[in-house]
């Protein structure tokens, strides 16, 4: 079985949940079949072609600016995939929509988020998210299966597109075996963050943009600390491309 995965993010270029998902999934999949990942190459320092963890990784160059990077990447991916032997094409939405439109081979789509009614600045709500929502319709219509990462998303997808349960598959974001190694010392890790062993740490990892909801989590900390004064919120991320006002508001 030959599987081609279309996802802009793949190690070492990982910006969020998309890259984290396939960083674990692709090597596991490579244990039972041939896997090729077509990723983005945002820097010439990244190799255009390499084999890593049993996965054949091919990277296509794309400029850094949004939305030009998405447009360029989608065109380049469609051109590249045409020449690759594949029994199944795994597309991580919203990337690969040209493949979904013009390639007749079996497709699985991973829906990482739903774009209808997403919060964001005016440009994103009225233009970008509406276009992405149309792409999602195309992906779902073309896919034999839709893959997502949580039970909540599974239910939302089935409700939005009126899909039977056997067409939506939940594969949670994987966690590398590294995090379960006995050599990892919890106290030492907390010490690097100047946190006590009895602190109740809440960790938030993600881009600091409105649709991620970090502001609501910060506001919730006031409630949490009333019953647990040792609670600490650690937020890791940065704001990209969707307005700087949200970071100032937080």
TALIN-V372316 format. One record per residue. N is the residue number from 0. PHI is phi in degrees with one decimal (999 if undefined). OMEGA is omega in whole degrees, -180 to 180 (999 if undefined). D_FIRST is the distance of its C-alpha to the first C-alpha in Angstrom with 1 decimal. Layout:
BEGIN
n = {N;N}
phi = {PHI;PHI}
omega = {OMEGA;OMEGA}
d_first = {D_FIRST;D_FIRST}
END
This chain:
BEGIN
n = {0;1;2;3;4;5;6;7;8;9;10;11;12;13;14;15;16;17;18;19;20;21;22;23;24;25;26;27;28;29;30;31;32;33;34;35;36;37;38;39;40;41;42;43;44;45;46;47;48;49;50;51;52;53;54;55;56;57;58;59;60;61;62;63;64;65;66;67;68;69;70;71;72;73;74;75;76;77;78;79;80;81;82;83;84;85;86;87;88;89;90;91;92;93;94;95;96;97;98;99;100;101;102;103;104;105;106;107;108;109;110;111;112;113;114;115;116;117;118;119;120;121;122;123;124;125;126;127;128;129;130;131;132;133;134;135;136;137;138;139;140;141;142;143;144;145;146;147;148;149;150;151;152;153;154;155;156;157;158;159;160;161;162;163;164;165;166;167;168;169;170;171;172;173;174;175;176;177;178;179;180;181;182;183;184;185;186;187;188;189;190;191;192;193;194;195;196;197;198;199;200;201;202;203;204;205;206;207;208;209;210;211;212;213;214;215;216;217;218;219;220;221;222;223;224;225;226;227;228;229;230;231;232;233;234;235;236;237;238;239;240;241;242;243;244;245;246;247;248;249}
phi = {999;-114.4;-115.3;-109.8;-106.1;-107.7;-150.7;-60.8;-96.8;-158.8;-50.7;-87.9;-89.6;-127.3;-107.8;-170.2;-65.4;-61.1;-65.8;-63.7;-63.3;-77.9;-60.8;-92.9;-69.3;-61.3;-62.3;-65.3;-65.0;-67.1;-73.1;-122.0;-158.5;-81.9;-125.1;-121.2;-108.0;-102.7;-113.4;-85.2;-119.8;-74.7;-141.4;-69.9;-70.7;-83.1;-65.5;-71.5;-152.7;-156.4;-116.7;-138.3;60.2;81.2;-104.8;-83.3;-104.7;-114.8;-116.8;-111.4;-68.2;-146.5;-63.7;-79.9;-76.7;-89.5;-93.5;-59.6;-64.3;-66.9;-62.6;-62.4;-62.4;-63.5;-66.5;-64.4;-65.6;-57.9;-65.6;-70.9;-66.3;-53.5;-96.3;-98.1;-73.9;-150.2;-89.9;-140.1;-114.9;-101.5;-108.6;-98.0;-61.5;-94.2;-84.3;83.1;-69.0;-67.9;-65.2;-61.4;-76.4;-115.4;-96.4;-94.9;-74.0;-57.9;-127.1;-116.0;-112.1;-99.7;-98.2;-87.1;-155.6;-107.7;-94.3;-70.3;68.1;-74.5;-76.3;166.4;-71.9;-59.7;-62.5;-67.6;-67.2;-90.5;-121.1;-62.9;-68.8;-68.3;-64.9;-61.5;-65.7;-64.9;-60.0;-58.7;-59.4;-65.1;-59.4;-63.8;-63.6;-88.4;-93.7;-73.1;-134.4;-112.8;-107.0;-142.5;-114.2;-152.4;-63.8;-62.0;-64.2;-57.1;-65.5;-64.7;-65.6;-63.2;-72.0;-67.1;-109.1;54.4;-96.1;-69.1;-59.6;-79.0;-101.3;-122.3;-117.3;-99.4;-124.8;-60.6;-56.6;-72.6;-124.1;-59.6;-58.4;-54.2;-73.4;-108.4;-70.0;-66.3;-71.9;-73.3;-107.0;-62.4;-63.5;-66.2;-63.9;-67.3;-63.5;-65.3;-103.2;57.6;-114.6;-76.3;-64.9;-90.3;-71.2;-90.8;-92.2;-106.7;-108.3;-120.5;-121.1;166.1;-63.9;-88.1;-131.9;-57.0;-73.7;-86.8;78.0;-65.6;-60.1;-64.6;-69.1;-62.1;-64.3;-67.7;-60.7;-62.7;-74.7;-61.0;-73.5;-64.9;-97.9;-139.3;-62.5;-87.1;-69.5;-133.8;-103.1;-115.8;-110.5;-119.9;156.4;-151.8;-84.9;-140.3;72.2;-120.3;101.7;-89.6;-65.1;-66.4;-62.2;-66.7;-65.2;-63.5}
omega = {-180;-177;173;180;177;178;-176;-177;172;-175;7;178;179;-179;-176;-174;-180;-179;179;-179;-175;175;178;-174;-174;178;177;179;-179;177;-177;180;178;-176;173;177;174;-175;178;177;-176;-179;178;176;175;179;179;-177;176;174;-175;178;-179;-178;174;-176;176;-178;177;-177;174;178;-174;-171;173;6;-178;-179;179;-179;-179;-178;-179;178;-179;180;179;-180;-179;-175;178;-173;-176;173;-179;173;179;175;180;-176;176;-178;11;-179;175;-176;176;176;179;-178;-166;-180;-174;180;-179;-176;167;179;171;175;-177;177;178;-170;177;177;176;176;179;179;-170;-179;-180;-177;-173;-176;-170;-178;178;176;180;179;176;177;178;178;-180;-179;-177;-179;-176;-169;171;176;170;-179;175;-167;-180;177;178;179;178;-180;180;-180;-179;180;-175;-177;178;-178;173;-175;-176;177;179;-175;179;173;-177;173;-178;175;-177;177;-179;-174;180;180;-177;-178;179;-177;-176;-179;180;179;179;-180;179;179;-179;-179;179;-180;-177;179;175;-173;173;-176;176;-180;179;177;-178;177;-170;-175;176;172;-178;180;179;179;177;178;-180;-180;178;179;-178;-174;175;-179;-180;-177;-180;-179;-179;175;174;-179;-180;179;177;179;-180;162;-177;176;-179;-176;-177;178;178;179;178;999}
d_first = {0.0;3.8;6.5;10.1;12.9;16.4;19.1;22.4;23.0;21.3;23.4;26.0;26.5;26.5;29.2;28.4;26.1;23.2;22.9;23.6;20.9;18.0;19.8;19.0;15.8;13.7;14.6;14.0;10.5;10.1;11.3;8.3;5.3;6.2;8.6;11.4;14.4;17.0;20.2;23.9;26.2;29.6;31.2;31.3;31.5;27.8;25.7;24.0;21.0;20.2;17.8;18.6;17.4;14.3;13.5;14.1;16.9;18.4;21.6;23.6;27.3;29.0;32.7;33.8;35.8;34.7;33.9;33.5;30.7;28.6;29.5;28.8;25.5;24.2;25.4;24.0;20.5;20.5;21.6;19.0;15.9;17.3;16.6;13.1;10.1;7.9;6.2;8.0;11.0;12.7;16.4;19.2;22.3;24.6;22.5;20.5;22.7;22.9;19.1;19.7;22.6;21.5;17.7;16.8;13.1;12.2;13.6;14.2;17.4;19.0;22.7;24.5;27.9;29.8;32.1;34.6;37.8;36.7;39.8;40.4;43.0;44.1;41.9;38.7;39.8;41.0;38.5;35.4;34.5;35.3;33.0;30.2;30.8;30.4;27.0;26.0;27.1;24.9;21.8;22.5;23.3;20.0;17.7;16.2;16.7;18.9;18.5;21.7;23.3;26.4;27.9;30.5;28.0;26.2;29.5;30.5;27.5;27.9;31.6;31.4;29.0;29.9;26.4;25.9;24.9;21.6;20.4;21.1;19.4;21.3;19.7;22.7;22.9;22.1;24.9;24.5;25.7;28.4;30.5;30.9;32.3;35.7;37.1;37.1;40.6;41.1;44.8;44.3;41.7;44.2;47.0;45.2;45.4;49.0;48.0;49.6;47.8;49.1;47.9;45.6;43.2;41.2;38.5;37.3;34.7;34.0;35.5;39.1;38.9;40.5;37.4;36.5;39.8;41.2;44.7;44.6;43.4;46.3;48.7;47.4;48.3;52.0;51.5;49.4;52.0;54.8;53.5;51.7;53.7;51.3;48.3;46.9;44.4;42.4;40.6;38.3;37.4;39.0;39.6;37.8;38.5;39.7;43.3;45.3;47.6;45.3;45.6;49.3;49.5;47.7}
END
